[in-house]
Amino acid sequence: MDRARSATHAGTWYTNNHILVGKWLLELRKVLDYSLDLLHYFSVFQSQCGVCNTVLTLLTASKLGEELDGWLREAGLIKSPDVRGVIAPHAGYSYSGRSAAYAFGNIDPTNIQYQAMGRLYMAKVSKLCSLMPAWTHDVPFNTMITSLHGFSYLQQEHHINEELKATGKFELMVHRVDEAEHSMEMHLPYLARVFHGYPVKIVPILVGALSPESEAMYGQLLAKYVDDPKNFFSVSSDFCHWGSRYTHFDKKYGAIYKSIEALDRMGMDIIETGDPDAFKEYLSAYDNTICGRHPISVFLHMLKKCEAKIKINFLWYEQSSKCETMRDSSVSYASAAAKVDG
């Protein structure tokens, strides 16, 4: 069997239905007074499907699915076939789940076959981009995009992965480090939900702490994939992390949280221009703690080098809390869609 990446942050950063379903079974057993017939019924299905939790998921509502569907409905966006990519946050869903819906709710899955996932390597400093060692990625609810022994998986696309590997410009990520990193995993449930019923595959690309020259190089290398409407890009990033390690405060805005928003929106406006050099200058001037600065920069270079005219628009912005004093802290979340322009 191909190596699988486990959903290591499920149950803490977002809802894990396998855990919830296990609890549901215990409660069901109490209600039915441990019916031997029912337990035998489940045992038969367990032997057929391999995992009892999967059967139970089919018999009860998916809490994670309900959460995602609720946020997508709340966003109320019209799906567009012209959307080629999104920028979305990667914090725990209790903080950024609603914000992320304003990115993923734009996606029309009809013609898309491959998703490229861009994210920041948090475990150590790498000067390159990396490809993932796992060929399947666990998604903890019953989307059934690809099913292996009863679990739900998103599957990697081998051909593009090998094509990128052949350039000699990519490292291979260590599996245990891959599973420790969260930023792509936080996009997978949304993507699995949006693409439910469509035979899509993913190409995870982990973006290291690149130099400006390397950002431009990777942008040039990946630009051709933007021009193919079957491809879609998901860029993972939160915005300002304000607190003890970053205390930029422009007093002309009054409250600290208003200063943070002004700083973030300045960066968002620059990203919307599509100018990677202007974004680099902004980061150099303010050092805003945008954790996905390198994936965003690579994406801007991709859009600059591709033949299609793609425009980024931000659709949502919020903060985890409103900082009023220098002892407070917050993280900003912003969602954007990159759409064919004209």
C-alpha positions in Angstrom: 0.0 0.0 0.0 1.2 3.6 -0.7 2.3 5.5 2.4 -0.4 7.6 3.8 -0.2 10.9 5.7 -2.3 10.8 8.8 -4.6 13.6 9.8 -2.4 14.3 12.8 -4.1 17.5 13.9 -7.7 16.2 13.8 -9.4 16.2 17.2 -7.4 19.2 18.4 -7.2 21.8 15.6 -10.5 20.7 14.0 -13.2 18.1 14.6 -12.3 14.4 14.2 -15.3 12.4 13.3 -13.6 9.1 14.0 -13.3 10.1 17.6 -16.8 11.5 17.8 -18.2 8.4 16.2 -16.4 6.2 18.7 -18.1 8.2 21.5 -21.4 7.9 19.6 -21.1 4.1 19.6 -20.6 4.0 23.4 -23.7 6.1 23.9 -25.6 3.9 21.5 -24.6 0.8 23.4 -25.9 2.4 26.7 -29.2 3.3 25.1 -29.7 -0.1 23.6 -28.5 -1.9 26.7 -25.6 -3.6 24.9 -27.8 -5.5 22.4 -25.9 -8.5 21.3 -27.7 -8.6 18.0 -26.7 -5.0 17.3 -23.1 -5.7 18.3 -23.0 -8.7 16.1 -24.4 -6.5 13.3 -21.6 -4.0 13.7 -19.0 -6.8 13.9 -20.1 -8.2 10.5 -19.7 -4.8 9.0 -16.4 -4.3 10.7 -15.0 -7.4 9.1 -16.3 -6.3 5.7 -15.1 -2.7 5.7 -12.1 -3.0 8.0 -13.0 -0.1 10.2 -16.2 0.0 12.3 -16.0 3.8 12.6 -16.5 4.2 8.9 -19.7 2.3 9.0 -20.9 4.4 11.9 -20.0 7.5 10.0 -22.5 6.4 7.3 -25.2 6.0 9.9 -24.7 9.3 11.7 -24.2 12.9 10.7 -20.7 14.2 10.0 -20.1 16.9 12.5 -17.0 18.2 10.7 -19.0 18.2 7.4 -21.8 20.0 9.1 -19.4 22.7 10.4 -17.9 23.2 6.9 -21.2 23.3 5.2 -22.5 25.8 7.7 -19.6 28.1 7.1 -19.8 27.7 3.3 -23.6 28.6 3.4 -22.9 31.6 5.6 -20.3 32.9 3.1 -23.0 32.7 0.4 -20.5 32.9 -2.5 -21.2 32.0 -6.1 -18.9 29.3 -7.4 -16.9 30.3 -10.4 -15.1 28.2 -13.0 -12.7 31.1 -13.4 -11.2 30.7 -9.9 -7.6 29.3 -10.3 -6.5 29.5 -6.7 -7.2 30.8 -3.2 -5.3 32.2 -0.2 -6.7 30.8 3.0 -5.8 30.7 6.7 -4.5 27.5 8.5 -5.3 28.1 12.1 -7.6 25.9 14.2 -11.1 25.9 12.8 -12.6 27.4 15.9 -10.5 30.5 15.0 -10.3 30.5 11.2 -12.9 28.1 9.9 -15.4 30.8 9.1 -12.8 32.9 7.4 -11.5 30.0 5.2 -15.0 29.5 3.8 -14.7 32.8 2.0 -11.8 31.3 0.0 -13.0 27.7 -0.6 -16.6 28.8 -1.2 -15.6 30.3 -4.6 -14.4 27.0 -6.1 -16.3 25.4 -8.9 -15.0 21.8 -8.9 -16.5 20.8 -12.3 -13.4 20.9 -14.5 -10.6 20.8 -11.9 -8.5 17.6 -11.8 -5.4 18.6 -9.8 -4.8 20.8 -6.8 -1.4 22.2 -5.9 -1.0 23.0 -2.2 1.5 25.6 -1.1 2.5 26.0 2.5 5.3 27.2 4.8 7.8 24.8 6.3 7.5 25.5 10.0 9.7 22.7 11.4 13.0 24.0 10.3 14.5 26.5 7.9 14.8 25.2 4.4 16.0 27.1 1.4 14.1 25.0 -1.1 10.6 23.8 -1.8 9.7 20.2 -0.9 7.5 17.5 -2.2 5.6 15.1 0.1 6.6 11.5 0.7 3.0 10.3 1.3 0.8 9.4 -1.7 -2.5 9.6 0.2 -3.7 12.1 2.8 -6.2 11.2 5.5 -9.3 13.3 5.7 -11.3 12.6 8.9 -14.8 12.5 7.5 -16.6 10.3 4.9 -16.0 12.2 1.7 -15.0 9.0 -0.1 -12.9 10.9 -2.7 -10.6 7.9 -2.6 -11.2 5.0 -0.2 -8.6 2.8 1.2 -9.7 0.2 3.8 -12.7 2.3 4.8 -10.9 5.5 5.5 -11.3 8.7 3.4 -8.3 10.0 1.6 -7.2 12.6 -0.9 -4.7 11.1 -3.3 -1.6 12.7 -4.7 -1.0 13.0 -8.5 2.0 11.0 -9.4 2.8 12.4 -12.9 3.1 16.1 -11.9 4.9 15.1 -8.7 7.5 13.2 -10.7 7.7 16.0 -13.3 8.6 18.4 -10.5 11.0 16.0 -8.9 12.8 15.7 -12.2 13.7 19.4 -12.3 16.1 18.8 -9.4 14.8 21.9 -7.6 12.7 20.1 -4.9 13.6 18.3 -1.7 11.7 15.3 -0.5 10.0 16.0 2.9 10.7 13.6 5.8 7.4 11.8 6.6 7.4 12.4 10.4 8.1 16.1 9.9 5.4 16.3 7.2 2.9 15.0 9.8 4.0 17.4 12.4 3.3 20.4 10.1 -0.2 21.7 10.1 -0.7 24.3 7.4 -1.7 22.1 4.5 -3.7 19.7 6.6 -6.0 22.5 7.7 -7.0 23.0 4.0 -7.7 19.4 3.2 -11.1 19.0 4.9 -12.4 22.1 3.1 -11.0 20.9 -0.3 -12.3 17.4 0.3 -15.8 18.8 1.0 -15.8 21.2 -1.9 -14.5 18.5 -4.3 -16.7 15.7 -3.0 -17.8 13.5 -5.8 -15.1 14.7 -8.2 -11.9 12.6 -9.0 -9.4 15.2 -8.0 -5.8 14.6 -6.9 -3.4 16.8 -5.0 0.2 17.9 -5.4 1.4 19.2 -2.0 4.3 21.6 -2.3 6.0 22.8 0.9 7.6 26.2 0.5 10.7 26.9 2.5 12.3 30.1 3.7 13.2 31.1 0.2 15.3 34.0 -1.0 13.7 36.5 -3.4 15.6 34.9 -6.2 14.3 31.4 -5.4 10.8 32.7 -5.1 11.0 34.1 -8.6 12.6 30.8 -9.9 9.9 28.6 -8.4 7.3 31.1 -9.7 8.7 30.7 -13.2 8.8 26.9 -12.9 5.2 26.6 -11.8 3.6 29.3 -13.9 2.7 26.9 -16.8 0.4 25.0 -14.4 -1.6 28.1 -13.8 -2.5 28.3 -17.5 -4.1 24.9 -17.5 -7.7 25.4 -16.2 -7.7 21.8 -14.8 -5.2 23.0 -12.2 -6.0 24.8 -8.9 -3.8 26.3 -6.3 -4.4 26.5 -2.5 -2.0 28.9 -0.7 -1.8 28.5 3.1 -1.2 31.6 5.2 -2.3 33.5 8.3 -1.6 37.2 8.5 -0.3 39.3 11.4 0.7 37.5 14.6 0.7 40.3 17.1 2.1 39.8 20.6 5.3 39.7 22.6 7.5 38.9 19.5 5.8 41.5 17.2 4.5 44.7 18.6 4.3 47.1 15.6 1.8 49.8 16.7 1.0 53.0 14.7 -0.7 55.2 17.2 -2.5 57.3 14.6 -5.1 54.5 14.3 -5.9 54.7 18.0 -6.6 51.1 19.2 -3.9 48.5 18.6 -6.3 46.2 16.7 -7.1 49.0 14.3 -3.3 49.5 13.7 -3.0 45.7 13.0 -5.8 45.8 10.5 -4.4 48.8 8.7 -1.0 47.0 8.4 -2.6 43.8 7.2 -4.8 45.6 4.7 -1.8 47.4 3.3 -0.3 44.1 2.6 -3.5 42.7 1.2 -3.8 45.7 -1.2 -0.3 45.1 -2.4 -1.0 41.3 -3.0 -4.1 42.3 -5.0 -1.9 44.3 -7.3 0.0 41.1 -8.2 3.4 42.7 -7.8 5.8 40.4 -6.0 8.5 43.1 -5.8 6.1 45.5 -4.0 5.1 42.8 -1.6 8.8 42.1 -0.9 9.3 45.9 -0.2 6.3 45.9 2.2 7.7 42.9 4.1 11.1 44.5 4.3 9.6 47.8 5.6 7.3 46.4 8.2 8.3 42.8 8.7 4.6 41.9 9.2 4.5 38.4 10.6 2.6 36.8 7.6 3.6 33.2 8.0 2.8 32.3 4.4 4.9 35.2 3.0 7.0 32.8 0.9 4.1 30.8 -0.6 2.3 34.0 -1.4 5.4 35.5 -3.0 5.9 32.3 -5.2 2.2 32.5 -6.2 2.6 36.2 -7.2 5.5 35.3 -9.4 3.5 32.5 -10.9 0.7 34.8 -11.8 3.2 37.3 -13.2 4.8 34.7 -15.4 1.8 32.8 -16.6 0.0 33.7 -19.9 -3.5 34.0 -18.3 -4.5 37.2 -16.6 -5.3 36.4 -13.0 -6.5 38.9 -10.4 -6.4 38.3 -6.6 -9.2 39.7 -4.6 -9.6 39.5 -0.8 -13.1 38.7 0.4 -12.8 38.4 4.2 -10.6 39.6 7.1 -10.9 39.1 10.8 -8.7 38.9 13.9 -8.8 36.2 16.6 -9.2 39.0 19.3 -9.1 42.7 19.5 -5.8 43.9 21.1 -6.3 46.8 23.4 -3.1 46.7 25.4 0.5 45.7 24.8 -0.1 42.6 26.8 -2.7 41.3 24.4 -2.1 39.0 21.4 -4.0 38.1 18.2 -3.7 36.4 14.8 -5.2 37.8 11.7 -7.0 35.7 9.1 -7.7 36.7 5.5 -9.2 34.9 2.6 -8.8 35.6 -1.1 -9.7 34.2 -4.5 -7.4 34.3 -7.6 -9.7 34.6 -10.6 -9.3 34.9 -14.4 -9.7 38.6 -15.2 -11.5 39.4 -18.4 
